[in-house]
């Protein structure tokens, strides 16, 4: 199925929307809104070169990042809640979205990084079709929180070059409590398996820039709320230890997290490095960790910069 045909098929789905696992079945082409509150035209917070992603995504020219507003998850600790939950952003036409993609390519970006794309998949595909007809040639990056409808992901085969999903939880009870979504683990794992089937392991060019493949993000949260060790077991058993991982230390309490005592703190160095060491023990060697700097014996803080290496770096717990 080419992009034009895919776009038409996805547009039909919007008439009874099942783009994500909520399956609200509202007619978004007529402005009806479901749980995510998104209508038909995409809403975008910003479109710009971004230099803070993982090394093969940001490279030297930056990642052409398009931050979409609204979200199908309602994480109480969301670091971008102004965009996802308070809906900051500007409504774009499909034509304007395509022009933004071309402008990012013209500015020297290595890719088009689609942040929180899930609920806007039909609009994105339509814009990609227009942009590629006009010369867009850099890879597309599907940068998602991971609550996907596997059947929709299956439809994207050949349309997306790089998948960069979160695998946020390994227990549905945690996902429902802290992100207000049901059956996260099943939908997430099935979708990531399909992503891996489509694009395989991350492939880099001679400059170390990603061209195609899967990169899984693992956000470490206090008290191991995400159950990341079980997620690592899943990746090893169902995918491969060759999968590139991004083990993230950047959690901090924000938005509604202050109302949850267990979330109302940064993670400790011990919590972070325990997961890193477990990944090594399970045989993973491709990926990135984040620097973790302790400024005192009591407060563990982080520096959100990825190590510019393809193997894990380990640091002693201060």
Buried (B, 14 or more C-beta within 10 A) or exposed (E): EEBEEBBBEBBEBBEBBBBBBBEBEBBBBEEBBBBBBBBBBBBBBBBBBBBEBBBBBBBEBBBBBBBBBBBBBBBBBBBBBBBBBEBBBEEBEBEBBBBBBBBBBEEEBBBBBBBBBBBBBBBBBBBBBBBBEEEBEBBBBBBBBBBBBBEBBBBBBEBBBBBBBBBBBBBBEBBBEBBEBEEBBEBBBBBBBBBBEBBBBBBBEEEEBBBBBBBBBBBBBBEBBBBBBBBBBBBBEEBBBBBBBBBBBBBBBBBBBEEBEEBEBBBBBEBBBBBBEBBEEBEBEBBBBBEBEBEEEEEBEBEEEBBEEBEBEEBEEE
